[in-house]
Amino acid sequence: MPVTPPLDYIVRPRLSGSRAQRAAAVLLALLLLGAGFALGRWSAARVVAAPHHDASATTGAIQALKQQLAIAQRDRQVMRVAADALRRTLADRGAEIESLRADLAFYTRLIGGAEQAPGLGVAALTLSPVAGTRGYTFTVTLLQTARDSNPVHGRITLALQGVQGGRATRCDWAQLADARQRDGLPFAFKYFQQVHGMLVLPPGFVPARIDVTLKPAGGAAFTRDLAWAGALAGKDTTHVPQNP
């Protein structure tokens, strides 16, 4: 007699829908993989873009600082130019004040100060060397300080005291001046005058003193003795206004 299988072991045919489920699962896995890949690329792009953004911000800040530095440098330059102009102005004002003081001293002497006896005198002597020669140009300032003085005229000569060949020597005007001026340089003024001339030192002569002699017409000649070094350095100079 045939054997009947137990009811717990029922053999059922395989459902055809299981293949579709596997396909869906594979598709889902692929979608998840693609999403992950896209998310990774997006994150990497953000990581790369972040330094670029920071670099752009840094570049902008550097440009702003450069502009501020350029403005500060221009301001400093303007202040330096203004300070230089102010120093020049102050120096000019100082020189102007000194010139006015010297003018005042000159005119005080001109009208007859207590320090100088009224009459004709030598106010100053300056010397300037002629380059490459033994010649010197000179300027003698003559002054007349007497009140209500009349115009005076005459001639002026210079003589030098010094050393030549180890001996004390005196050189008169005739040995120093051009032949056309051996009688002296003329002067004619009422208050003051500057007489210009030139002298040439003899070979080997070393000057030490200068004798300035004035020979006014109708009056007695007199001499003023000055130091050569002082006249050469401008120390024996009294300021004289050029346009009194």
C-alpha positions, 0 to 999 in steps of 0.5 A: 500500500502506498505511503502518504508523506507527512503533512509538515513537509509540503513541497511548494514550487519556487515563486517567480517573483524572487528574481525581481526582488534580487534585481531590485536589491541590486539596483538599490545597492547601485543607487546607494553606491552612486549617491555615496560617490556623488556625496564624496565628490561634493565634499571633496569639492567643498574642501578644495573650494574652502582654501581658494576662498580663504586665499581670495580673502587674504589677497583682498586684505593684502591689497587693502593694506597696500593701499593704506600703506601707500596713503600713509607714505604719501601723507608722510611725504607731504609732511616732509615737504611741508616741514622742509618748506617751513625750515627754509622759511624760518632760515630765510626769516632768520637771515632777514633778521640778521641782515636788518640788525646788521643794517641797523648797526651800519646806519648807527655807525653812519650817523656817528656812534659812540664807538667811532670818531666822526670822519672818514674811515675804513669799515671793512675789507674782504679778500677772495683768492683767484683760483689757480693764481697768486691773485686776490680780489678785494673789497674795501668799504669806506665810511664817513660818519661825520654829521652834515659831512660833505662829499669826499674823494681821493685815492686808496692804496694797499700794502702788505706786511709778511715774510719772503725768503725767511725775512720780514718784508713789506710790499707796497701797492706798486708791487701788488697792483696793475701798472695802470692803478699804481697811483691808487684806486679812486673813491668819491662818496658822501656816506659810504662806498665799496671800492673793488680791486685786485692784487697779486702776491710776489713769488714766495711772499707770505702775507700777514698784515694789510695796510689800507691807506686813504689819501683824501683830496685836501686832507691828511692821509691815514692808514688802517692795519688789518690782519690778512687771515681775518680779511681772507676769512671775512672776519674783518667785514662790516655788513654794508647794505647794497641799496641804502 
